[in-house]
Amino acid sequence: MNRTTFFRSLSVAALAAGMALAPQAASATAQTTATQNEEPTSVTTPAPAAPPVAEQRAHSYSHHGITISDPYNWLHDKSYPVVDDKDVLAYLEAENAWFEARMAPHKAMVDSLFEEMKGRIKEDDSTVPQKDGDFLYWSKFDEGQEYRKWYRKPVAGGPDQLLLDENQLAEGQEYFRLGALSVSQNGRFLAYSTDTNGSERYTARIKDLETGDLLPDELANLRGGLTWVANDTALVYGPSTEEWRTLEAKLHVIGTPIEQDVTLYKEEDQSFGVGVGLTAQEDWLVIATGDNETSEVRLVRADNPTGEQILVRPRQKGVEYDVDVRTENGKATLFVHTNDAHVNFRLATASLDKPGEWTTLIEGSDEFYLTGFDLYKDFYVTEGRLNGLDQIQLRDYRKAADVTPIPFPEASYDAGLGNNPEYDVSKLRLVYESMVTPDSVYDYDVRTGKLDLLKQQEIPSGYDPSLYKTERLMVTARDGTQVPVSVLMRKDRQMGGPLHLYAYGAYGYAVPPGFSTARLSLVDRGVAYAIAHIRGGDDLGRRWYLQGKLNERTNTFNDFVDAAKGLIDQGYTARGKVSASGGSAGGELMGVVVNTDPDLWGAVVAHVPFVDVLNTMLDESLPLTPGEWPEWGNPILSKQAFAYILSYSPYDQVIAQNYPPLLVTAGLNDPRVTYWEPAKWVAKLRATKTDSNELLLKTNMGAGHGGKSGRFASLYETAEEFAFILWQLGLTK
């Protein structure tokens, strides 16, 4: 059940993993309330030309007979999620001041890059309208505004109706993020949730779309989606625990006190996360629970959500599955996507009477990685990757062997199903892009096989794709594994020039070779932009992911280093001309590679980096640590896991050596990678490294994991990153 819908929340996978945003070491909202009349004692107040120096305070911990010194442990404010320790705040503010001072001479370049990037954005842009029931839905940006407006209009004709204006909701807020957005099936109500500090604790409200009034119902402190059930009289949602875990699916009947909300399911395993959604025909509520490697699903009638639940199959460690239901002529068939028999997943069916007895419909394959499926009235769609390239396949319910693949023209690209909210359709909405081709929206006619381009991303300042080329290379890692790398460059670029290398490499998230207007600001200055599809992602199938986790985690780091060396050997760049970046788990990657191969990099940017890995995995009181053990290992129980994590944990492996220029970012309210991880790492680097290269830390004091909100505010931070890279690579002119 992977249907992408415009307003309906279909978050049925276990939410504990949060793949693309890495280690879910979350906490509650950080509040900065420093005492004004006391002088900090832990930070040497710097002269204007000197970076801050954090005090070292004796602290150590022991596990499995091994004692670790941690002199910057004090930067973890023990009152967190409240951050009011004056010494901690003083250090973070001093680092921010140093960042501003060092970047000040380059402000003109930052501003120029920002205006350049902004010029590529169509300010008054809108999405392609899509039909859902009696209405067409779309969203748009107005010129100069940071956030979207959401609209609809009747299919039969009538005026546009403004459903929600994010700009109004964000007014007066330093940070704003829209979470769930869900229209009731009868079209009467809109449920939505917002986060105003980056802590990812959302508050939900319900709007009557006929009157424009907000209902008195308010659901606070929740995560995940909002799912309409019981004939639009109730919502199912997931409240957050104090530890940032979603362990319940709760039912709220509109107009009743929150205290009367009913718990439909409660998870007892603290490492699991709960998510909910609807099946394709919206007649069954799906309640899914799981962690990074195990799942369990229950079904209950959407019109009777407090009724008897059907357990599809009890959890079995290492077995993942997700489901959908198709009802035809009164007979319901369960479709199951699972890795129980093959690492690359198979598709099976079952009856609801015997939901755990699965009959294979599509066998698992070593070549084809089956990533998901979607059910429609007259056909179904399977999605996956073949040799690392996205595949969309139409299939006939009556003839499982009949497969119609949708062809795509380029050798490397990013493609998938788009917004398809209805079950009975004759056209499919698709999205497509490549490193050269801007984001494109198509309708695919199921009967004729014709692709109609509905919209391609406009670039107001101009873009000529003929000036650029993209290549997909293979580099050989040290263990002989062939690692794919996608490269974008101008056709007139000289070989051996500067190159920027990006990767993520965790949670089975494959970085797509997609389009970016901001990226052109590097490429047009002669910098090639490369994406290393390293192990830890699932770019080449599920085994590719498994070979980069737990006791094989170091494959991820080696692949990235070897990708850089391979690009040098093939003449694309040279040692010292390679800049690198990654965020979250990709920031962990940056932390490792500057320890192991510091002279390889001309500049490194680590966004909200997960660098204090051992400490975080040892602290089960942190919000999402238990759910991360299947990804990294449990060093509390396992001496082997303790020693292995210690061997690469970036903070623990800082040594006295030269390091490349580094820009590090953090968010004070970040519930995934807590602010003290990058702060401790930078403090230790300052005290230990033997070079005079730049080391900058910027902490967003009012934001979380994704940095500043708003399309222009976040773009300015990208301009700062690129200015730092160009400065360090000597490309400021």
N, C-alpha and C positions, 0 to 999 in steps of 0.2 A: 504494500500500500504506500506508494511513493508519489501519488498524484500531487503535482504542484498546483495550488489554488491561489486565487487572488486574495481572498479574505478569510478563508477557512483555515484554522490551525490544525495541521496534521502531524504533530510532533509525537509519533508513536514509537520511535526508537528509544532505547534507554538513554536518558539524558545525562548520565554520569560522565560519559566519555568526553563530550564536547570537542570533537576531534580537532577542528580547525583552530581552536583557541588554546589548545595545549593544557598544561597541568592545571587541573581545576583546584588549585590550592586557594580556595576562596574564603572570604570572611565577610563580616558585616560592614556597614558604611563607616568609613573613616571620617572623623570630625577633627578639624584643626582648631584647637582653642588653647594657644600658648599663653602662659602667664607673662604679662608684659613687663613687670617690674623686677624680674630676676635675670641675672646674667647667666648665660650658658657656661657650663664648666667643661664640656667634653669636646669642644671644637676650638682649635686655635684660630682666633679671628684673623683672617688673612689681610695682608696688604693688597691693594688693588691689583697688583700684578702677580699674585701668588694664589694657587689653588687652595681650597680648604684641606685641612689635615684632621682626620677623625682620630679621637683618642682611642688607644687600645686598652681595654679593660679585661683583666684576667677572667677567663671563663673556659671551661672544658666540659666534655661529656664523654661517657664511656659506654660501649656496647661490645659484647662478645670479646671482652678482654682487650679491646683497642680503645685508646684514649685520644680524643681529637681536641685540639686547641681552637677556640672560636672567639678571638678577642673583639670582634665587632658584633657579637650577639646582642649588645645593648641597643643596636639600631632597630631591633624588633621591639616595638613598644608593647609591653606586656598587657596594657589596657586595650589593645586592639580588639574590636574595630574602632574604638575611640583612639585617636592619635593626638595626645596632648602633652607628651613628654617634651619639655622645652629644649632639651639637648638634641633629641631626634629632629625636631622641627628646625632648630637652628642649623643643623648640618645640612638638611635638605635644602633649606633656603640659601645657604652659602654655596652649595653646589649649583643651584639655579642661577645665582648671581655670577658665578664663574663662567657658566655656560653663556650667559648674556654678554659678559665682558669679552669673552674670546670670539663670539660670533658677531659682535658689534661692528668690527671693521668690514665684515662681509654682508652687512645688512642690505646694501644696494644689490648684491648678487641674489640674496634671498628674495627681495622684493621683485627683482626682475624675473626670476624663475617662477615666482608665484603668479605674476601677471601673465607670463607666457603660458603656464599651465591653465590658468583661469580662462585665457583666450581660446583654449581648445574645448571648453565646456559650453554647450548651448544652454544659456541660463534659463530660457523659457521653454524647457523641454517637457515632454509628456510621454507616457507609455502608450502602447497600442491598446485601444479598448478591447475588452473581451466580454463575451456574453456569459452570464451566469443567471439562469432563471429568466425573470422578466426584465432584467436590467443589463446594461453595458457598464462595466466598471473600468476605471483607469485612475492614474495619479499623474500629477504634474508639478513642476517647479515654476514659480514665477521669477521673473528677472530680478536678480539681486538678493533673493531669499535663500536662506540656508536649508530649509526643510520643505517637505512635500505637502501638497494638498491632495485629498482623496475625493474622487467624484464618482457619480453614476448618473445615468439617465434611462428612462424606459425604452425598451426595444421597440415598442409600438409608437414611439415618438413623444416628445415633451422636452421641457427645459433641463439643463444640467442641474444636478443637485450636489452641493458641497457637503460631503459627509464629515470630513475632519480636516482641520487646518493645523498641521504640526507647528507652524510658526507661532500661532496663538498660544498653543500649549507650552512652547519653549520660551515665551516672552518672560524676561527677567531671570531666566535660569542660566547658570554658567555652563551647564551640561544638559542635554536632552536626548533621549532615545525612545523611539516608539518600539514596543515589543509586539504583542499579538494584536491582530486586527481581524475581527470576525463578525460577519453579518449573519443574522439569523436566517433560517431557511425561508421564512415567510417574507423576508426583506424589511421587517418592521424595526428591528433593533440592531445597533452596532455596539459590540463589546470591544474595548481596546485597553491596552496597558502601557504605562510609561515609566521610565527611569529618569530621575533628574539629578543624579550625582555619580553615575557610572558604577554603582555598587551591584547592579544587576538584580536588585530587589524591586520588583515592579508593583505598581498599583493599578488595578483595573477599574474602569467605569463603564457604564452602559448608557447609550444615548438612544432616545426615541427618535427615529428618523422621520416620523410623521409630524411631531411637534417641535423637534429640535432641542428638547429638554433633556437634561441628565437625570436619570433615575437616582434615587437616594442610595442605591446599592453601591458599596465600595469594597473591593477585595484588595487588601494590602498584603505586602510581603509575599509575592508569588513569583514563580518562574514558569517558563514554558507557555503553552498555548491556552486558548479559551475555546471550548468546544460546546456548541449548542446541542441540547438533547431535549427529550420529553416534549416534543412538539413546540419547541422554542420557549418553553416555560422555565428552563434551567440551564445553567452552565456547569461544565466540568473543568476544574482547574487544579494546578499543583502548587500548594503552599510550600514555602521554603522554611527549613528548620534554621535554628540559630547557627548551625554549622554549614549553612548554604547547600543543604542536600534536599532533594525533592523526593520524599519518601511516601507521599500520599496522593491519591486521586480523590478529590472532594467534589461534592455536588451542592451547588447553590441554587435554590429556587428563587426566582426573581421576586423581590418584594418582601422576602422573609429576613429575619435577623441572621447575621453571619454565624452567631452562636448555634443556630439550628442546622448549619450545613452538615451534610451526611458524608462520612468517609466511605467511599466505594471500595477502596483498596488501600492497605497500609503495608509497606515493605519493612521487614524486620532486619534485613541485612543492610548495614550502614554503608556498604560499598556499592550498593545498587542505586539506580535512579529510576523514577517512574515518569512515564509520558502517556498521553492519551491522544486519540484521534478518531475519525470516522472511516468506515470502509467506503469503497467507491460509490456504492448506491446509497450511502449515508443511512443505512438501516441498522448497522451494528456499531457500537462503541468499542474501540480497541483500547485495552489497558495493558501497556507493556512495561516491563521492568527488566533491568539488566545492568551489567557493567561493560568493560571493554572487550569481554570475550564470551559472555554468557547472557542468554536472554530467556524470558518467559512471558507468555502472552495469555490474556484472558479476553473473552468476548461477552458482551451483554447487549440486549436489545436497546437501541438508542431511544425508542419510545417508552422504555421501562427500565431506566438505568439502575434502579435499586432491585431489579429482579435477579433471577438466578444467573450466575456467571458460568461460562464454559472455559475451563482451563484447557488450552490447546495441547500443551505437553509440558510436564514438569521440567524445571531447569536441570540442565546437565552441564557441568563445567566444561567450557570450551565449545559448546554448541550454541550458535546464534541462529535466530530465525525471526522473520517478520511475516505478516499474513494479510490477506484480503479475502473478501467473500463475494461470490457471484451467485445471485439468485435468478434462475430462469425457470418459468413454468412451475413456480412454487418449490423448486428444488434448489437447495443451497449447496454450493461447492466451496470448500476452503482451499485457497491457494497459499502455498508456503514456500518462502525463499529461505534456504538454509545451507549451512556448511557442514551438516552432520555426516555426509558421505563423501564430500570432496571439498578441498580447501578453497576452491574457486566458486563454491555454491552450486546448488541445483535448484530447480523449481519442481515442486511436488503438489499434489492435490489430496484432499481427504474429505470425508463427509463430516458434518457437524455432530453426528451421532458418535463417530469414532475419530475425533479430531487429531489424535496422536498417531494414527496409522497413516503414514504418508506414502503415496504412490508416485513414483518419479514421472514427471511430465517432460522435463528437459534435464538430461544428464549433466553432471559437472564435467568441466573440460580443462585440460592443462593449458590450452591455447586461449580459450575465451573466458574472461572473468565476468561472471554474471553479477552485476552490482545492484539490480533492482528490476521491478516490473510494475506495470499499471494496467488495470482492468477497465475496459470500455464495453459498451453493449454488444457490439458485433465483432470485436477483435480485442486482442491484448498486445501490449508492448513490452519487450524486454530491452533493458539497457545494460551496457557493459563495456569492456575494453578488449580489443584484439591487438596484440603487440603494442600495448600502451595507448592505442588510439580509440576514441569514443565511438561506440556503435549504438544505433537505434534500430530496433528490428520489430516489424509488425508480424503478428502471428494469428492464425486462424484457430478458433476454439475447437473446430471439428477435425483439423488436420495439423497436429502438433509439429509435423516435419516440415510444413510449408512456412518458410521464412522469407519475408521481404525486407531486406536491409535498405535503409535510406542512405544514398551515396552522398559523399561530400568531396569537394574538388581539390583540397590542398593536402599536402603530405603530412602536415602537423596542424592540429586544430583543437578547439574545445566546443563540443556540441551536446545538446541534451533537450529533453522535453521542457517546454516553457509552462505558461499558465494555461492549464486545461481543466477547468473546474467542473465541467459537465460530463455525465456518463454516456449519454447518447449523442455522439458526434460523428461527422463525416470528414472533418478536418482536424489536424493536430497542430497546435502552436509549438514551434521549435525555436531554439536560440542557438546561434552559431557565431564563432569568432575565431581568429587566429592571432598570432603575434603581429601580423601585417593587416589583417582584415578587421575593421571595427565591428563592434557588437551588432549583430543582425538578427531581426525577428522575422520568421517565416510562418506561413501556413502551408501545411502539407496535405494535399488532397488524397485521402486514403484510397479512393476508387481509381483515380487516374495516375497517381504517383507524381503529380506536378507540385513543384515548390514555388510558392509565390512570396517574393520579398515584400514585406509590409513596411519595414523600417530598418534603416541602417543608421547607426550613431553618427550624428552630424558633428563636424569639427569646424566651428565658425572661422577660426584663423587660417584654415586650410590644411589639407593633408593629401599628399600625393603618394599612394602606395607603391608606385613604380620606382620610387627612390630607395626602397627598402627590400631586404630579403631575409628570409628565415630559413634556418637549417636545423636538421635534427641529426646530431652526431652521436657516436658511441665511443665512450672512453673506457679503457680497461682499468679496473680497480686492482689493488695489490693482490687480491685473492683470485684474480682472473675473471671476475664478474664483469660483464659488459653493462655499463651504466649510461642511459640515454641523457643527452643534454640538448635542450632547445635554445637556439641562439637567434637573436634579432640584431641586425646591423644595417647601416646604410651601404648601398652598393658601391659607393665611392670611398668607403673606409679603407685605410691602409691596414694590412695584416700586421700583427705584432703590437697594435695599439692598446689603449686601456680597455678593460672589460670589467663589467659588474656581474657578480655571480650571486644568485639567490637560491634558497632552498628552505624547506620546512622539515620533512623527514620524521614524522611521528603520527601515531594514531591511525595509520592507514589513509591519511589524507594525501591525495595526489594533486600536486600543484598544476593547474591546467596551463597549457601554452596559449593564453588568451591575450587580448588587446589591452593596452593601457595608453591613454593620452599623456599622462604624466611622464611615463618612461621615455617618451620622445625627447624630453629635455636633456637626457643623458645621451641618447643615441645620436641626436643631431649635433652633438659636440664631439663626435668621434668615438664614443664609448659603446662597445658592443654590450648587449644585455643578454645574459644567459640564465636559464633555469636548469638546475641539476635535479634530475628525477631520481633521487637517491633512495636507498632502502630505508624502510620506516614508513614511507608512503606506500600506497598500493598501486602505483603507476603501472607496474607490470604484473599485477595480480596479487592475490592475498598472500602468497608466499613471500613476495617482495616486502610486504609489511612485516610479516613475522620474522624475517631475517634482519630487522632493524629494531627489535624490541627485546626487553628482558636481557638475557645473557648474550645476545647478539647485537646489543645496542651500539657498540663501537663500529659496526659496519657502516652505520649512518655517517659517522664522523669521517671515517676513512674514505668513504665514497666521495664526500664533498671535497676533501683535500685532493684526492686522486683526480676528480673532475677538473679542478683548477690546474693541476700539473699536466693533465692530458690536453687541456686547451692551450697551455704553454707549449707543450711538445708539438702540437699540430700547427703552431704558428699563429694562433688567434690573438695571443697576448704575450706578456713577459712577466717574469717574477718581479714583484713590487708594483706592477701596474694593474693588479687585480684588486678591486674593491669587493666587499661582500656584505650581505645583510640577511637578517632573519629575525623573526619575532616569536616570542613565547617559547615553545619547544624549539623553534628555529633560532631563538636567542640563546638557548642552551648550546645548540650547534655552534654558534659564533663563539661562545665562551670556551668551548673545547678546542676549536681549531686555532684560536690565538694562543692557547697554551702549547699545543703540539707543534704548530708550524708558524710561528710568529713572523718570520721573515718573508712569508709568501704573499702577504697582504699589504696593499698600499693604504687601505682604509677599511674599517669595519664598523658597521652600524648594528647594534643589538637592541631591538625593541622589546620592552617588558620581558627581559630574558629570564628564563627558568634556570638559574645558575647555582642556587643553593640546594642542589638536588638531595643530598644526603640528609640535611636537616629537615627538609620538608617531608621526605618520605618516612622519617623517624617520628614525626609529630602527628599522631593520629587524631589529635584534637583539632587540627586544621580542617577546614570544612570538607574538602574533597579528597584528602589524602587516601583514605581507605579504598576509594574507587579507582585510584591510580596505581595501586600495587600490581594489578595484572599487566600494566604497561611497563613499569620500571622495576618491579620486584619489591619484596617486603623486607627491608633491612632490620626490622625489629625481630622477626622470627628467624631470619636466615643470615648466618654469618657470611655465607658465600655472596648473597645479595648485598650485604653491607660492604664487603671488600670490593665487589665489582663496581658498585655505584661510587664508592670513594675513589676508585681508580680513574674516573673521568669527571666527577663533579667539578665544574669550572671553578667555583669559589675555593674548594679544598685543594685544587691543583695549581693555584697561582704560585709561581716561583720567581726568584730573582733572575730576570732575563729582560731583554728588550722586547717590547710589545708594539704592535702597529698602532697608528692613530685610531682612537675608539670614541664613538658617540653612543651613549647608552640612554635609553628612556625608561620611565617608570610612571605609574599612576597611583596616587595615594589611596584611591578608593578601589583599586583593582582587586576583584574577588577571585582571580585566577592565579596570577603570579603576584604575590604580595610585594608591596613597595620595598620592603627591607632586603629582598634578594638582590636586585640591582644595586641598592645602596651599599650593602655589605661588600659586594664584589668590587665596586669602584673604590671603596675605602681601602680594601686590601691591595688592590692594584696600585693605588697611589703610594702606599707605604713600601711596596715590594719591587716594583719594576725598576729597571736600571736605565731607562731611556728618558728623553725629554719630549717624546711625542705627545700630541694632544690626547687628553682623556677628559671627556665631558659627560656630565650626567644632567639630564633634564627630567625633573619630576613634575608631572601635571598634578597640581594640588587640588584640583576640583574635577578630576576625570578618572576613568578606570582603565580597563585592559585595552580598549581600542583608541586611547588618546582622546583628543578633543572631538566633540560632536559637531555636526553641521558640515555641509560639503565644502565650504570655503575655509573654515577654521582648520579642518583636518588637512586640507590641501596645503595650507601654509606650513604645517609641520613637515609635509613631504618636501616642500621647497627648502626648508632648513636642512633636512637630511641630504638632499642632493647638493646643496651648497657646500656642506661639510665634505662630501665625497670629492667634488670638483676641486675644492681648496687643497685637499690632501694629495690629490693626483696631479696638482700643478696645472689645472685647466681653468683657471679663473678668468682668463682673457677671452 
